[in-house]
Amino acid sequence: MQIDTSKLVSIITLALVSLLVSITSTAYAQKQMIQHIMIATGTATSSISPQADNITLGNPNFNYTGYDKMTSFKSAIVNGTHEIQVSFTGHGVLNGISTTDNGSAVITNGTSGKIFTAGNGRIVSNNGTGTLSFVFQGTGHSGADGKLRDTGNVWKHLQPGPGAGGTGNLAFLNNTATIYKDEIDKAGNSITKIWFWK
């Protein structure tokens, strides 16, 4: 039995081309699968989506700095969880407008030294009839210096009725997205920064 070398070369060439196409398409499919998984889990990198580098928060449109003092401090156990219930009052400056504020919060210990804070408050303009009612929640930790540092978000009450969201000369804060950072010392004095984006 004699094999034609030209046929043999053609068969080997065809086999190699098929193998190369198979390897390339498999590698491409795996890369696409990995990209879909990374995007679905939020681990996409700029090499997959270079446009992600162009997304920024930018500078906030408005800002607030508040100085508060805890006016009450009460330990409680709710559903087996130890928490601290606090009230606060103070003053601040919201986008150049002098304000007073008050509110309450619940602070709960989490695992690994985390602290969770949730509460509500109200900012009142000293330069007009404006108010801003809000709820907030954040996550933080106590530092070696004994200060609680917290970062979170703020939601404005937007349901109909008196005191809903921003009113009067604080109505410009409606339809904003907000984040905050605060620092509370052992004596219950706090400094809070809130940033607002439209």
N, C-alpha and C positions, 0 to 999 in steps of 0.2 A: 504494500500500500504506500503510495507516494502522495505527499502533501504538497500542494501548490503553495510556494512561499509567498506569493502575492496575496493569496487568500488568507494565509496565516497572519500576515502583517495587517491586513484589513480587519480581521477578527480581533487581534490584539489591540489595534488602534481603537476600534469601536468599543471594546471592553474598557479601555483606559478612559475614553471620553465619557462613557456611561458612569464609571466610578467617580470621575471628577465632577460631573453634574450632580450626582447623588450626594457627594460630600458637600459641595457648595450649597445646594438647596437645604440640606440638613442643618448646616451651620447658620444659614440665613433664618430658617424657621426657629432655631434655638435662640438666636439673637432677638427675633421679633417677640418670642415668648417671654424672654427675660425683660425686654423693654415694657411689655404689657404688665407684667408682674410688678416691676418697679414703679410704673405710673399708678397702678391700682393701690399699691401700698404707700404711696407718697414718698418713695425713695428715689424718684427720678433725679438725674443729675443734669447739669448743663450740657454734657456731651450728648445726651439724648434730645434735650430741648433747649437749644441756645437762647430761645426767646425768654426763658425763665429768668435769665440774668437781667432782663429789662423791666421786671416787675418789682416795684419798690413801694413802700408806704408813703414815701415823700415826706415833706414837712407837715406837721399837723396844722390845721386851719386855725384852731383855737387851743388855749391851754389854761389850766387852773393850778394854783398852788394854795393848799390849805394848811392851816396850823390848828390842830385840835387837841383837846384834853379829855381823857376819859372821865365821865361824871358818875358812872356806876360800874361795878365789877362784881359779877356773881357766878360762882361755880355751880354747875348743874350736871346731872346724869340723865341723858335722854336715850332710851332704848339700849342701855348698857354702855353708852359712849360718854366719856367725860368731855365736857365742853365748858367754855367760859362765855357768859353773856355780858356784853358791855354796851354802854351808851356813851356818846361823845358829843361835844359841842365845840365850836370854834369860829374862825374867820378865815378869809382868804381873798384872793384876787383871781377873777375869771375873765380873761381877755381884757384886762384893764379896768374891770368893774369890781369895786369893793363888795364883799359878800359876807354873810354869816352862814353857818351851817350847823346841822345837828343830825343825829341818826343813831342807829343801833346795829350791832353785829354779833354773830356767834362765831367763836374760834374753836376749832376742833383739832386735836392732835391726830396726825396720820402716822404711817409707818416711816421708818428711816429718818425721823426728825422733821418730816413735813408737817406743815400747819395749813389747815383750810379755813378760809374766812368767807362768810356770807352775811349780807346785811342790806339795809336800806337807809336812805338819807334824803335830805332836802337842803338845797342851797337857795338862799334868799338874797336878792340884790339890795344893796344899801342905796343905790342910785336910781331907784325906780320901783316898779311894782312887779318885777320879775321873780319867778321861782323855777327851780328845776328839781323835780322829784325823781329818784332813781333807786335801783337795786344794784348790788355789786357782788362779785365773788372773786376770790383769788387764792393763790397757793403761795406759800412762803416757808420760811424757816427762821429759827432764832440763831443769831450769830454768837460767837464767843464773847462778844461785848454785851450780851443780854438783850440786844435789840431785835425785834421781830421785823423782818423785811418781807414784803408781800407784793406780788404782781398779779394783776387780774383785769377783768373787764367790767364795764358799767353799762347797764341798760336803763334808758329813760322810760318812765311810765308813759305809755302812749294811749291808754284807754281813755274814752271820753269822760269828762267830768272836771270838777275843780282841781287844780294842781296837777293836771295831766301833762307830763313831759315838761318842756320849757314854755313858760308863759311870759307875757310882758316883755321887758327888755332882755330876757334870756331865751325867748322863743327861737332865736337863731340857732340854738343848739339841737333843735329837733332834726331828725334824719341825719344824725352823725354817728359814726362808729367811734368807740372810745376804749382806751386802755389806761390803767393806772399803775403806779408804784407808790408804796408808802414805807415808812420807817417809824416804828413805835418804840420808845425807850421804856425802861423799867418803871419809870414814874407815870407812864400813861400819856406822855406827850407824843404827838405824831406830826409828821410832815407828809403830805400827800400831793403827788403830782398826777394830774389827769390830762391826757392829750385827746383832742377831738379831731376827727377827719370827716369831711363832707364827701 
